[in-house]
Amino acid sequence: MKNCLAVCIFICCAQNVESQISLPISKEIQQTFTKGTRSPDGKPGKNYWQNKASYTIDVNFDPSTRLLKGTEEIVYVNNSPDTLKDILFKLYPNVYKKGSPRSFKIDDADASDGVVIESISANNVALPANSKRIDATNMSLRIQPLLPKQSITFKISWNYLLNKGSHNRTGQVEEGAYFIAYFFPRIAVYDDIDGWNRYPYIGSYEFYNDFCDFKINYTLPADYIAWSTGDLKNGSEIFNDIFLQRIKNAETNNALITIIDSNDIKAKNIMRPGASHTWRYEANNVTDAVFAISDHYTWQSSSLVVDKSTGRRTRVDAVFNPKHKDYFLVLGDARKTVEAMSFSFPKWPFPYSHETVFDGLDQMEYPMMVNDNPVEDRAESIELTDHEIFHTMFPFYMGVNETKYAWMDEGWATIGEWLISPMIDSSLVDEYGIAPYARSAGGEQDAPIMSLTPLLGPATFTNNYPKPGMAYLYIQDMLGDDLFYKGLHNYIRNWNGKHPMPYDFFNSMNEGVGKNMNWFLKRWFFEGGVPDMKLIVKGTGNTKNITVSQVGNKPLPVFISIDYKDGSSEKLHRTIAVWEKGNTSISIPFTSKKAIQKITLDHPHVPDANEKDNVWEAGQ
């Protein structure tokens, strides 16, 4: 989605690399190496584990009252070496509960009683009311001890009132359209670092969920269509034949196909007769499940091959109110994004069978779903679409802890936006977040990227979006595409479907490229400082000695533009590798046959805290 640093105990991380530079590492991470759950080579350790749950959920939603009622069965497997005496649940809708802490304002009408737990049982034994303790979005449930390798089955009935006017990632979009996320009680992550993920959800920093299997049945009034995480299993029971055929055509066709248009909606011939329909969706090994419904949205669709080795295709959907004209271009942008992700960046086959962009009130990502507000600006529409879809890889394919380390997914979505937007429209130069970082760098609110996200204040945006995005971009620039993808794909292979932490990424990259990049990682992720370079030009005539001094301590690539008096120009470039030895300046002798008018140190993705010393002009 588009401070104080906690006191840590730092010790050296022993790594089998040629350089003597090591990264500061907290005792919590060092203990994972000791326990063998993680390893210094970036791979999951021999003792790595993660817990898993399977959810079977029945939902009944009444749009006229916004009451959502549900029952669920959860089979939870304790793969940890620990005996669990309590199970922590997340009740995310309780962010709207009266008295709950939250980071955003809500309408008085949306202050609710939160999630009402009607009944709950464990292994078919009803649990007494005093077995659960609810604190805002956390619910702790006392159980009979759950031993390692054992499983437990919960059955829960619940209800809550969906918010109407205070849309924050979920809620009513308009009359007849709803995007419904975080709607079911779920078991929190229990991992090898923190145990239970006890961070409350307050509406700002994001999520950390286990990879689970879902079977969800949504019962809705007959005139509503449901789009969801997962694959629709009973379309033939709901859609009339002509619409089933359109969906099948879209799933096998590169063309952009209209499945439902305004005339179809007016004709009311889309679905089979009945007062209601139950939509059955299934998804395996995903971190979340959401759904969206509407009785008047149009639906455009297409598909493309995302894995040439197998011929596997992904269907891409745009579902929207036709009055939002920008959305008529969203399907094409979304399709190009999925294609670019599969073959250009990060060059990994898109992992899901479909991706649906829904016309909502937000800018938020979910497995197989995106909730995006309409925008009038064409560039903004492209950048919003590709940014949110790029999150498919991070955090959903790579199950990072967004709550603690938001940069592990937002930084990737940011570089994805920078690189993919010009692939969709070559006129775009996406500089998202660069200028805000240049302005704030070195200020008292600026903090190292490795600061825990919940402890950040105003630096939350720059720390999580442009700063890590620039780091990834500069590493790619230094390594070149082939070596960069070798390292990135090593990380993806090591950790997809698991829970990587920052050191798993750092170590996977180092091992994958066969090069210790800790000199850069340490200065960019762990240390404070300012990005600032200075240009000094000396010499006579057309022979110049160009010196670039590193005034700040953040390693930056060097991009130099040389403008000639005849109106032509050329570029000089050096990667961050020029700063690896700790030097603070580089010299570039330069001779030209043409008269030089101006020399500039500048690039849209290279911030500079002081741009006044980045230009030399003839006659100075």
C-alpha positions in Angstrom: 0.0 0.0 0.0 0.5 3.4 -1.5 11.2 7.8 15.6 12.7 6.1 17.9 14.9 3.1 17.2 14.4 0.3 19.8 17.6 -0.4 21.7 19.1 -3.6 20.4 22.0 -5.7 21.4 24.3 -5.9 18.4 26.8 -8.6 17.8 28.7 -9.7 14.7 27.1 -12.1 12.2 29.6 -14.7 11.1 29.3 -15.2 7.4 31.3 -17.2 5.0 32.1 -14.3 2.7 35.3 -12.7 1.6 34.8 -9.3 3.1 35.4 -8.5 6.8 32.3 -6.3 6.9 29.4 -7.8 8.8 25.9 -6.5 9.5 24.7 -5.5 12.9 22.3 -8.2 14.1 19.9 -8.3 17.0 20.0 -11.1 19.6 16.5 -12.3 18.4 17.9 -13.0 14.9 21.1 -14.5 16.2 19.1 -17.0 18.3 17.5 -18.3 15.1 20.9 -19.2 13.8 21.7 -20.9 17.1 18.4 -22.8 17.0 18.9 -23.8 13.4 15.6 -22.3 12.1 17.5 -19.8 9.9 21.0 -19.9 8.5 23.8 -17.4 7.6 23.7 -18.6 4.0 20.1 -17.2 3.6 18.3 -20.5 3.4 15.8 -21.7 5.9 17.6 -23.7 8.6 17.4 -27.4 9.0 15.0 -26.8 11.9 12.8 -24.2 10.2 9.1 -24.5 10.8 5.9 -22.6 10.4 2.4 -23.3 11.5 -0.6 -23.6 9.2 -4.3 -23.6 9.3 -7.1 -24.7 7.0 -10.3 -22.6 7.1 -13.8 -23.6 6.0 -15.9 -20.5 6.2 -19.6 -19.8 5.5 -20.5 -16.2 5.2 -23.9 -14.6 4.9 -23.9 -10.9 4.0 -26.9 -8.6 3.8 -26.1 -5.4 1.9 -29.3 -3.7 3.1 -28.2 -3.9 6.7 -24.4 -4.4 6.2 -24.6 -7.3 8.7 -22.1 -10.0 8.1 -22.6 -13.3 9.8 -20.3 -16.2 9.6 -19.3 -19.7 10.8 -15.9 -21.2 10.4 -14.0 -24.4 11.1 -10.3 -24.0 11.6 -7.9 -26.9 11.7 -4.6 -25.5 13.1 -1.4 -27.5 13.1 1.3 -26.7 15.6 4.6 -27.4 13.7 6.6 -25.5 16.3 8.7 -27.2 19.0 6.7 -25.4 21.6 3.6 -26.4 23.6 0.9 -23.8 23.1 -1.4 -23.1 26.1 -3.0 -20.1 24.4 -4.0 -19.4 20.8 -3.9 -15.8 19.7 -6.6 -14.7 17.2 -6.8 -11.6 15.1 -10.2 -9.8 15.0 -9.2 -7.1 12.5 -12.8 -5.6 12.2 -12.4 -4.5 15.8 -10.4 -1.5 14.6 -14.0 -0.1 14.3 -15.0 -1.2 17.8 -15.9 1.6 20.2 -12.9 2.4 22.3 -10.3 0.5 20.1 -7.1 2.4 19.3 -6.9 3.4 15.7 -4.7 5.6 13.5 -7.6 7.1 11.4 -10.8 8.9 12.1 -14.2 7.1 11.7 -17.7 8.4 11.4 -19.7 8.1 14.6 -22.1 5.7 12.8 -19.3 3.3 12.1 -18.3 3.0 15.8 -19.6 -0.5 16.4 -19.6 -3.3 18.9 -16.9 -5.0 16.8 -16.8 -8.7 16.2 -19.5 -10.5 18.3 -18.3 -14.1 19.0 -21.5 -16.0 19.3 -19.9 -19.4 20.1 -16.5 -21.0 20.0 -15.4 -24.6 20.5 -12.1 -26.5 20.5 -12.2 -30.1 19.4 -16.0 -30.1 19.6 -15.9 -28.9 23.3 -17.6 -25.6 23.9 -15.3 -23.1 25.5 -16.6 -21.0 28.4 -16.7 -17.2 28.1 -13.9 -16.7 30.5 -11.5 -18.7 28.2 -11.2 -15.8 25.8 -9.8 -12.3 26.4 -10.4 -9.7 23.8 -8.1 -6.6 23.6 -9.0 -4.5 20.6 -8.0 -6.6 17.6 -6.3 -9.4 19.6 -8.3 -12.3 21.1 -6.4 -14.7 23.3 -8.0 -18.1 23.8 -7.0 -20.4 26.6 -7.0 -24.1 25.5 -5.9 -27.4 26.7 -2.1 -27.5 25.9 -1.4 -28.1 22.2 1.7 -30.2 21.9 4.3 -30.0 19.1 3.1 -31.7 15.9 -0.5 -31.8 17.2 -3.5 -30.2 15.6 -6.6 -28.6 17.1 -10.0 -27.8 15.5 -11.9 -24.7 16.3 -15.5 -23.9 15.4 -16.6 -20.3 15.6 -19.8 -18.4 14.9 -19.5 -14.6 14.7 -21.1 -11.5 13.3 -20.3 -7.8 12.9 -21.6 -4.7 11.2 -19.6 -3.7 8.1 -18.5 0.0 8.1 -20.2 2.3 5.7 -18.7 5.8 5.6 -15.2 5.3 7.1 -13.6 3.1 4.4 -10.2 1.9 5.5 -9.1 -1.0 3.2 -12.6 -2.5 3.7 -16.2 -1.5 3.8 -19.0 -0.1 1.7 -17.8 1.6 -1.5 -21.2 3.0 -2.6 -24.7 1.7 -2.6 -24.6 -1.7 -4.2 -20.8 -2.1 -4.1 -18.7 -3.4 -1.2 -15.1 -4.5 -0.7 -14.9 -6.8 2.3 -11.5 -7.7 3.8 -10.3 -9.0 7.2 -13.8 -10.3 7.9 -13.2 -13.6 9.7 -11.5 -14.5 13.0 -8.0 -15.8 12.1 -5.2 -17.3 14.1 -2.2 -15.0 14.4 1.3 -16.0 13.3 3.4 -17.9 15.8 7.0 -17.8 14.5 10.5 -18.7 15.5 11.5 -15.1 16.4 8.7 -13.4 18.4 6.3 -16.3 19.2 2.9 -14.8 18.8 2.5 -11.7 16.6 0.9 -9.5 19.3 1.1 -6.2 17.4 -2.5 -4.8 17.4 -4.0 -3.6 14.1 -4.7 0.1 14.3 -5.2 0.9 10.6 -1.8 2.2 9.6 1.0 -0.4 9.5 -0.1 -3.6 7.8 -0.3 -7.4 8.2 1.5 -10.6 9.0 -0.5 -13.8 8.3 0.3 -17.5 7.9 0.0 -19.4 4.7 -3.3 -21.2 4.9 -5.9 -23.1 2.8 -9.4 -21.6 2.4 -12.8 -22.9 1.4 -15.2 -20.0 1.6 -18.9 -19.9 0.7 -20.5 -16.5 0.3 -24.3 -16.3 0.4 -25.6 -13.1 -1.2 -28.8 -11.7 -2.6 -29.4 -13.0 -6.1 -28.5 -9.7 -7.9 -25.0 -9.5 -6.5 -21.8 -10.9 -8.1 -18.9 -11.9 -5.9 -15.2 -11.7 -6.8 -12.8 -13.3 -4.3 -9.4 -14.6 -3.5 -9.3 -18.2 -4.9 -11.0 -20.0 -7.7 -14.8 -20.1 -8.2 -15.9 -23.7 -8.0 -19.6 -23.5 -8.8 -19.9 -20.9 -11.6 -22.2 -23.2 -13.5 -24.7 -23.2 -10.7 -24.8 -19.3 -10.7 -24.1 -17.9 -14.2 -26.2 -18.3 -17.2 -24.4 -20.1 -20.0 -23.5 -17.1 -22.1 -21.6 -15.6 -19.2 -19.9 -18.8 -18.4 -18.7 -19.0 -21.9 -17.4 -15.4 -21.8 -15.4 -16.2 -18.6 -13.9 -19.3 -20.3 -13.0 -17.3 -23.4 -11.2 -14.8 -21.2 -9.3 -17.5 -19.5 -7.9 -18.8 -22.8 -7.7 -15.6 -24.8 -5.2 -12.7 -25.1 -7.9 -10.3 -26.2 -9.7 -7.9 -23.8 -13.2 -9.4 -23.3 -16.2 -7.8 -21.8 -17.9 -10.3 -19.6 -20.6 -8.0 -18.2 -21.6 -4.6 -19.5 -24.2 -2.1 -18.5 -26.8 -3.6 -20.9 -26.3 -7.0 -19.3 -26.9 -5.5 -15.9 -30.1 -3.7 -17.1 -31.4 -7.0 -18.7 -30.9 -8.8 -15.4 -30.1 -12.1 -17.2 -26.7 -12.7 -15.8 -27.5 -15.3 -13.2 -29.7 -18.3 -12.8 -33.1 -17.7 -10.9 -33.2 -17.7 -7.1 -33.6 -15.4 -4.2 -29.9 -15.8 -3.3 -26.8 -17.5 -4.5 -23.9 -19.1 -2.6 -20.5 -18.5 -4.2 -17.9 -21.2 -3.5 -14.3 -20.2 -3.7 -11.2 -22.1 -2.8 -7.6 -21.0 -2.4 -4.6 -22.9 -1.1 -1.4 -21.7 0.5 -2.3 -18.0 0.6 -1.9 -15.5 3.5 -5.4 -14.0 3.3 -8.8 -14.2 1.6 -11.1 -11.2 0.7 -14.1 -10.7 -1.4 -15.9 -7.9 -3.2 -19.5 -7.7 -4.4 -21.6 -5.4 -6.6 -25.0 -5.4 -8.3 -24.1 -2.8 -11.0 -20.3 -3.0 -11.8 -19.1 -4.0 -15.3 -16.5 -6.7 -15.7 -13.7 -6.8 -18.3 -11.3 -9.6 -18.5 -8.3 -11.1 -20.3 -5.6 -13.7 -19.8 -2.0 -14.3 -20.7 0.7 -16.9 -20.5 2.8 -16.2 -17.4 5.0 -19.3 -17.5 6.3 -20.3 -21.0 7.7 -23.6 -19.8 4.3 -24.9 -18.8 1.9 -22.6 -20.8 0.2 -21.6 -17.5 -2.1 -18.6 -17.9 -3.4 -16.0 -15.5 -6.7 -14.3 -15.9 -6.8 -10.5 -15.2 -10.0 -8.7 -14.4 -11.1 -5.1 -14.0 -14.4 -4.7 -12.2 -15.8 -1.2 -11.9 -18.5 1.4 -12.0 -18.7 2.5 -15.7 -19.0 6.1 -14.7 -15.3 6.0 -13.7 -13.8 6.4 -17.2 -10.2 5.8 -16.1 -11.1 2.2 -15.3 -11.7 1.4 -19.0 -7.9 1.4 -19.3 -7.1 -0.4 -16.1 -7.5 -3.9 -17.6 -4.8 -3.2 -20.2 -2.5 -1.7 -17.6 -3.1 -4.7 -15.2 -2.4 -7.2 -18.0 0.8 -5.5 -18.9 1.8 -5.4 -15.3 1.3 -9.2 -14.9 3.3 -9.7 -18.1 6.1 -7.4 -17.0 6.3 -9.1 -13.6 6.5 -12.5 -15.3 9.1 -11.7 -17.9 10.9 -8.4 -17.2 10.9 -7.6 -13.4 11.3 -9.6 -11.2 11.2 -12.2 -14.1 9.2 -14.7 -12.1 6.0 -16.4 -13.3 3.0 -14.7 -11.8 2.0 -17.1 -9.1 -1.8 -16.9 -9.1 -4.6 -18.0 -11.4 -6.3 -14.6 -11.5 -5.8 -11.0 -10.4 -8.9 -8.8 -10.0 -8.7 -5.0 -9.8 -11.8 -3.7 -8.1 -13.1 -0.2 -8.2 -13.1 0.8 -4.5 -12.1 3.6 -2.2 -8.6 2.6 -1.4 -5.1 1.7 -2.6 -4.6 -1.7 -1.1 -3.5 -5.2 -2.1 -4.7 -8.7 -1.2 -4.0 -12.2 -2.6 -5.4 -12.2 -6.1 -7.3 -8.9 -5.4 -6.7 -5.2 -5.5 -8.9 -2.5 -4.1 -8.1 0.7 -6.0 -9.9 4.1 -6.0 -10.6 5.7 -9.4 -8.2 8.5 -10.4 -8.4 11.1 -13.2 -4.7 11.4 -13.9 -3.5 8.8 -16.4 0.0 8.5 -15.0 -1.4 8.1 -11.5 -3.7 5.4 -12.7 -0.9 3.4 -14.2 1.4 3.8 -11.2 -1.4 2.8 -8.8 -2.3 -0.3 -10.8 1.1 -1.7 -11.2 2.2 -0.8 -7.6 -0.7 -2.7 -6.0 -0.5 -5.7 -8.3 3.3 -5.9 -7.7 2.5 -6.7 -4.1 1.5 -10.2 -5.3 5.1 -11.1 -5.0 5.8 -9.2 -1.8 4.2 -9.8 0.7 1.9 -12.6 -0.6 4.2 -15.0 -2.5 7.0 -14.1 0.0 5.3 -14.0 3.4 7.2 -11.1 4.9 6.2 -9.6 8.2 4.8 -6.3 7.0 4.0 -5.2 10.5 7.6 -5.1 11.6 9.4 -4.6 8.3 7.1 -2.8 5.9 10.1 -2.0 3.6 10.3 -5.7 2.7 7.2 -5.4 0.6 6.7 -1.7 0.0 10.2 -1.1 -1.2 9.7 -3.8 -3.9 6.4 -2.5 -4.9 8.0 0.9 -5.3 10.9 -0.2 -7.5 8.3 -2.3 -9.4 6.3 0.8 -10.0 9.4 2.8 -11.1 10.4 0.1 -13.6 7.1 -1.2 -14.9 5.2 2.2 -15.4 7.5 3.2 -18.3 7.0 -0.3 -19.8 3.2 0.6 -19.9 3.7 4.2 -21.1 7.2 5.1 -22.3 6.6 8.8 -21.6 6.4 8.2 -17.8 9.2 9.0 -15.5 8.1 7.7 -12.1 9.9 9.5 -9.2 7.6 8.4 -6.4 9.1 9.3 -3.1 12.5 10.5 -4.3 12.0 14.2 -3.5 10.4 13.6 -0.1 13.4 11.6 1.0 15.9 14.2 -0.3 14.1 16.8 1.8 13.8 14.8 5.0 17.2 13.0 5.0 19.3 13.8 8.0 16.4 15.4 9.9 15.6 14.4 13.5 12.7 12.2 12.3 14.8 10.4 9.7 15.7 6.9 10.8 17.6 3.8 9.4 15.5 1.5 7.2 16.0 -1.3 9.7 13.9 0.6 12.3 10.8 -1.4 13.3 7.9 0.0 11.4 5.6 0.4 14.5 8.3 2.6 16.1 8.5 5.0 13.1 6.8 8.4 13.0 6.9 10.8 10.1 9.7 8.7 8.5 7.3 5.8 7.9 6.8 6.7 4.2 10.3 7.4 3.2 11.7 4.4 5.2 9.3 1.9 3.7 8.9 3.1 0.1 11.6 5.1 -1.7 14.7 4.3 0.5 14.5 0.5 0.1 13.3 0.9 -3.5 16.5 2.9 -4.2 18.7 0.4 -2.5 17.3 -2.4 -4.7 17.7 -0.2 -7.8 21.3 0.6 -7.0 22.1 -3.0 -6.4 20.6 -4.0 -9.7 22.6 -1.2 -11.4 25.9 -2.4 -9.8 25.4 -6.1 -10.5 23.8 -5.9 -13.9 20.6 -7.7 -14.7 21.9 -11.3 -15.0 23.7 -11.3 -11.6 21.0 -9.3 -9.9 18.3 -11.8 -10.9 20.5 -14.6 -9.8 20.6 -13.2 -6.3 16.9 -12.2 -6.3 15.7 -15.5 -7.6 17.9 -17.2 -5.0 15.9 -15.3 -2.3 12.6 -16.1 -3.9 13.4 -19.8 -4.2 14.6 -19.9 -0.6 11.6 -18.2 0.9 8.5 -18.3 -1.2 5.6 -19.7 0.9 7.6 -19.0 4.1 8.3 -16.1 6.4 11.6 -14.4 5.4 13.1 -11.7 7.7 15.6 -9.0 6.6 18.7 -11.1 7.2 17.2 -13.9 5.1 17.0 -11.4 2.3 20.5 -9.9 2.8 22.1 -13.3 3.1 20.2 -14.9 0.2 21.3 -12.0 -2.1 24.9 -12.2 -1.0 25.0 -16.0 -1.5 23.1 -15.8 -4.8 25.4 -13.4 -6.4 28.6 -14.8 -4.8 29.5 -11.4 -3.5 29.5 -9.7 -0.1 27.5 -6.5 -0.5 27.4 -5.8 3.3 29.5 -2.6 2.8 26.4 -1.2 1.0 23.7 -2.9 3.0 25.2 -1.7 6.3 25.4 1.9 5.2 22.0 2.0 3.4 19.8 -0.1 5.7 21.4 0.2 9.2 22.9 3.6 9.4 21.5 7.1 9.3 22.9 9.8 7.1 22.3 12.0 4.1 22.4 11.4 0.3 24.6 14.2 -1.0 27.2 14.4 -3.8 29.1 17.4 -5.0 30.3 18.1 -8.5 33.7 19.8 -9.1 34.9 20.5 -12.6 38.4 21.8 -13.4 40.4 22.1 -16.6 40.7 24.2 -19.7 38.9 24.1 -23.0 37.3 20.8 -23.8 39.5 18.8 -21.4 38.0 18.5 -18.0 38.7 16.7 -14.8 35.3 15.9 -13.3 35.4 15.1 -9.6 32.4 13.8 -7.7 32.7 14.0 -3.9 30.5 12.1 -1.5 29.5 14.8 0.9 26.9 12.6 2.6 27.5 9.0 3.7 24.9 7.2 1.6 26.4 5.5 -1.5 24.8 6.7 -4.6 25.3 5.9 -8.3 26.8 8.7 -10.4 24.9 9.9 -13.4 26.5 12.9 -15.3 24.9 14.8 -18.2 27.2 16.7 -20.5 25.5 19.3 -22.6 27.3 20.9 -25.6 26.9 24.3 -27.0 25.6 22.8 -30.3 22.6 21.4 -28.4 23.8 17.8 -28.2 24.5 15.9 -25.0 26.0 12.7 -23.7 26.0 10.7 -20.4 28.6 9.3 -18.0 27.7 6.7 -15.4 29.4 5.0 -12.5 27.6 2.5 -10.2 27.7 2.4 -6.4 30.7 0.1 -6.7 33.0 3.2 -6.9 32.4 3.8 -3.2 33.0 0.2 -2.0 36.5 0.8 -0.8 35.4 3.7 1.5 36.8 6.5 -0.7 34.9 9.8 -0.6 35.5 11.0 -4.1 36.1 9.8 -7.6 37.8 11.5 -10.6 36.7 11.2 -14.2 39.1 12.7 -16.8 37.0 13.8 -19.8 37.9 15.2 -23.2 35.5 16.2 -25.9 35.9 17.5 -29.5 32.9 19.9 -28.9 32.5 22.9 -26.7 31.0 22.1 -23.4 28.1 24.3 -22.2 27.1 22.5 -18.9 27.9 19.5 -16.8 25.2 18.2 -14.4 25.0 15.6 -11.7 21.4 14.4 -11.9 19.1 11.4 -12.2 15.4 11.0 -11.3 16.1 8.1 -8.9 19.1 9.6 -7.2 18.2 12.0 -4.4 20.5 14.8 -3.3 20.1 16.9 -0.2 21.9 19.8 -1.7 21.4 20.1 -5.5 23.0 23.6 -5.7 26.5 22.1 -6.1 25.5 19.6 -8.8 25.9 21.9 -11.8 28.9 23.4 -13.6 28.4 25.8 -16.4 30.9 27.3 -18.9 32.3 30.6 -17.7 32.2 29.6 -14.0 
